């Protein structure tokens, strides 16, 4: 079975499950977006990194602390990384388009590096920072894609291609607030920025994965955290661990498709 060793969670509400309000909508007080502060990471390499990259690195570091796993244990070919997002490359894309369209930008440091506009930029920074050289998957989509990511990680564990797996999701909204406002009918408010990472182990066998109805954890994650898109199932896992649940069924949906998976917590 796939087991969750720990979940690192950063949201616009603060660090960890304890920072989540009982009612996100009420706590937002009408704010359409609840932003997440940019982590202050030391090192010259991070000077060029985008905000979402910094959030991804910080979420993995938080997950390792929560799991009691040190960096040396995840470095190398036996740790897989599965990254999911629906929106966290939007900021870099928008910034690149705007910067390259303004001649003034060339006298203000120029546009961001083009590679940082790709969804692969964030997991690449994570892999470099933690020395990950194992299996590597990127999924683009909402909460259902994170359920898929948990299954993909389970398959890598079951096949012996990994002894541990990191499932990482990052969602940012502030830089594209105007775009989200135009499509506000597509997602409930508030949109809450988040970065979450689950550390998985086990044999990955006998995982219950497939279509499924809304779980209690999905409802609770939405109520307490708000709309976090791909981060929602990982928030559900964090809530399950906080509630000392021995196992958890997490569910998610995106554009008419639903999925569920059950893992040990």
C-alpha positions in Angstrom: 0.0 0.0 0.0 1.1 3.6 -0.5 1.7 5.4 2.8 2.0 9.1 3.5 5.1 9.8 5.6 4.2 13.5 5.9 2.7 16.5 4.2 4.3 19.9 3.9 1.7 22.7 3.6 2.0 26.4 2.9 -1.1 28.5 2.2 -2.1 32.1 2.2 -3.4 31.4 5.7 0.0 30.4 7.0 2.0 27.2 7.5 0.4 23.9 8.2 -3.1 22.7 8.9 -3.3 24.6 12.2 -3.2 27.9 10.2 -6.4 27.1 8.2 -9.5 28.9 9.3 -12.7 27.0 10.1 -14.5 28.8 7.2 -12.2 30.1 4.4 -15.0 32.1 2.7 -15.8 34.0 5.9 -12.1 34.5 6.8 -11.4 35.9 3.4 -13.7 38.8 4.1 -14.6 39.3 0.5 -11.1 39.1 -0.9 -11.1 37.2 -4.2 -7.5 36.0 -3.7 -5.6 35.2 -0.5 -1.9 35.4 -1.4 1.0 33.4 -0.1 4.2 35.2 0.9 7.3 34.5 -1.1 9.8 32.4 0.9 13.2 33.9 1.6 15.7 31.3 0.4 19.4 31.8 0.6 21.7 31.1 -2.3 22.7 32.9 -5.5 20.8 30.4 -7.7 17.5 31.4 -6.2 18.0 35.1 -7.3 16.8 34.1 -10.8 14.0 31.8 -9.7 10.3 32.7 -9.9 8.1 33.0 -6.9 6.4 29.7 -7.7 9.8 27.9 -7.9 10.7 29.2 -4.4 7.3 28.1 -3.1 7.9 24.6 -4.5 11.3 24.3 -2.8 9.9 25.5 0.5 7.0 23.1 0.4 9.4 20.1 -0.2 11.6 21.3 2.7 8.5 21.5 4.9 7.4 18.0 3.8 10.8 16.5 4.7 10.7 18.2 8.1 7.1 16.9 8.7 8.2 13.4 7.6 11.4 13.2 9.6 13.3 12.5 6.4 16.6 14.3 5.7 17.9 15.6 2.4 20.4 12.8 2.0 17.7 10.2 2.2 15.8 11.6 -0.8 18.9 12.6 -3.0 19.6 10.2 -5.9 17.7 7.9 -8.2 15.4 6.2 -5.8 13.2 9.2 -5.1 10.5 10.0 -7.7 9.0 13.5 -8.2 5.5 14.1 -9.5 4.5 17.7 -9.9 1.0 19.1 -10.5 -0.3 22.5 -11.2 -3.2 24.2 -13.0 -2.0 27.8 -12.7 1.5 28.2 -11.3 3.2 28.8 -14.6 0.7 31.5 -15.5 2.6 34.2 -13.7 5.9 33.6 -15.5 4.2 33.4 -18.8 2.3 36.7 -18.3 5.4 38.4 -17.0 7.4 37.2 -20.0 4.8 38.4 -22.5 4.4 41.8 -20.9 8.1 42.3 -20.4 9.1 41.4 -24.0 6.3 43.7 -25.3 7.7 46.8 -23.5 10.9 48.4 -24.7 11.3 49.9 -21.3 11.7 46.4 -19.8 15.1 46.2 -21.5 16.4 49.0 -19.3 14.8 47.5 -16.2 16.6 44.2 -16.2 14.8 42.7 -19.1 12.2 39.9 -19.3 12.5 36.7 -17.2 14.5 33.8 -18.6 12.4 32.0 -21.2 12.9 28.6 -19.6 11.0 29.8 -16.5 7.8 30.1 -18.5 7.6 26.3 -18.8 5.8 24.1 -16.3 9.0 22.1 -15.9 10.9 25.0 -14.4 9.5 24.5 -10.9 10.2 20.7 -10.5 13.6 21.3 -12.1 14.5 23.7 -9.4 13.3 21.2 -6.8 15.3 18.4 -8.4 18.4 20.5 -8.4 18.0 21.7 -4.8 17.4 18.3 -3.3 19.5 16.2 -5.7 16.6 14.2 -7.1 17.5 12.0 -10.1 14.7 9.5 -10.1 11.5 9.1 -12.0 9.9 12.4 -13.0 6.3 13.2 -14.0 4.6 16.6 -14.7 0.8 16.8 -14.8 -1.1 20.0 -15.6 -4.7 20.3 -14.3 -6.7 20.8 -11.2 -7.4 18.5 -8.2 -8.2 15.4 -10.3 -4.6 15.6 -11.7 -3.3 15.5 -8.1 -5.3 12.3 -7.5 -3.7 11.0 -10.8 -0.3 12.1 -9.4 -0.8 10.0 -6.3 -1.6 7.0 -8.5 1.5 7.7 -10.7 3.7 7.8 -7.6 2.2 4.6 -6.4 2.9 2.9 -9.8 6.6 4.0 -9.5 6.8 2.6 -6.0 5.1 -0.7 -7.1 7.5 -1.1 -10.1 10.5 -0.7 -7.8 11.6 2.4 -9.7 11.4 4.4 -6.4 11.6 3.8 -2.7 10.1 7.2 -1.9 8.1 9.6 -4.0 7.3 13.3 -3.6 4.0 14.5 -4.9 4.2 18.3 -5.2 1.5 20.9 -6.1 1.8 24.6 -6.3 -0.8 27.2 -7.2 -0.4 31.0 -7.4 -3.0 33.5 -8.5 -2.0 37.0 -7.5 0.0 37.9 -10.6 -2.9 36.8 -12.8 -5.6 38.3 -10.7 -7.1 40.2 -13.6 -7.4 37.0 -15.7 -9.0 35.1 -12.8 -11.5 37.9 -12.4 -12.6 37.5 -16.0 -13.2 33.8 -15.4 -14.5 34.1 -11.9 -17.5 32.0 -12.7 -15.2 29.0 -13.3 -14.0 28.7 -9.7 -15.5 29.6 -6.3 -13.9 32.3 -4.2 -11.7 32.8 -2.4 -8.8 31.6 -4.5 -6.1 30.7 -2.0 -2.5 30.4 -3.0 -0.9 27.2 -1.8 2.1 24.9 -2.1 1.9 21.4 -0.7 4.1 18.3 -0.9 3.4 14.7 0.3 6.2 12.3 0.9 5.2 8.7 0.0 6.6 5.3 0.6 5.4 1.7 0.6 5.0 -1.0 -2.0 2.4 0.9 -4.0 0.3 -2.2 -4.4 -3.5 -2.6 -4.1 -4.2 1.1 -4.4 -7.9 1.9 -4.8 -7.9 4.4 -7.7 -10.6 5.4 -10.1 -13.9 7.4 -10.4 -15.4 8.4 -7.1 -17.9 10.7 -5.4 -16.9 13.7 -3.4 -15.1 12.6 -0.2 -15.5 14.2 3.3 -11.8 15.3 3.0 -12.5 17.1 -0.3 -15.4 19.0 1.3 -13.4 19.8 4.4 -10.4 21.0 2.4 -12.6 23.4 0.4 -14.3 24.7 3.5 -11.2 25.3 5.5 -8.6 26.3 2.8 -10.8 27.7 0.0 -10.2 27.0 -3.7 -6.6 25.8 -4.1 -7.0 23.8 -7.3 -4.3 21.1 -7.6 -3.3 21.5 -3.9 -6.7 20.4 -2.6 -6.1 16.6 -2.4 -2.8 17.2 -0.6 -4.5 19.5 1.9 -7.0 16.7 2.4 -4.1 14.3 3.2 -2.7 16.8 5.7 -6.1 17.1 7.4 -6.4 13.3 7.6 -3.0 13.1 9.2 -3.9 15.9 11.6 -7.0 13.9 12.5 -5.0 10.7 13.1 -6.8 8.9 10.4 -5.1 5.5 9.5 -6.1 5.9 5.9 -7.6 8.5 3.7 -9.8 8.6 0.5 -9.0 11.8 -1.3 -11.0 12.9 -4.3 -10.9 15.7 -6.8 -12.5 17.1 -10.0 -11.5 19.2 -12.9 -13.4 20.1 -16.1 -16.1 17.4 -15.6 -13.8 14.5 -14.6 -13.6 13.0 -11.1 -11.2 10.6 -9.5 -10.4 9.1 -6.1 -7.5 7.3 -4.4 -7.1 5.7 -1.0 -3.7 5.8 0.8 -2.4 5.1 4.2 -1.7 8.0 6.4 
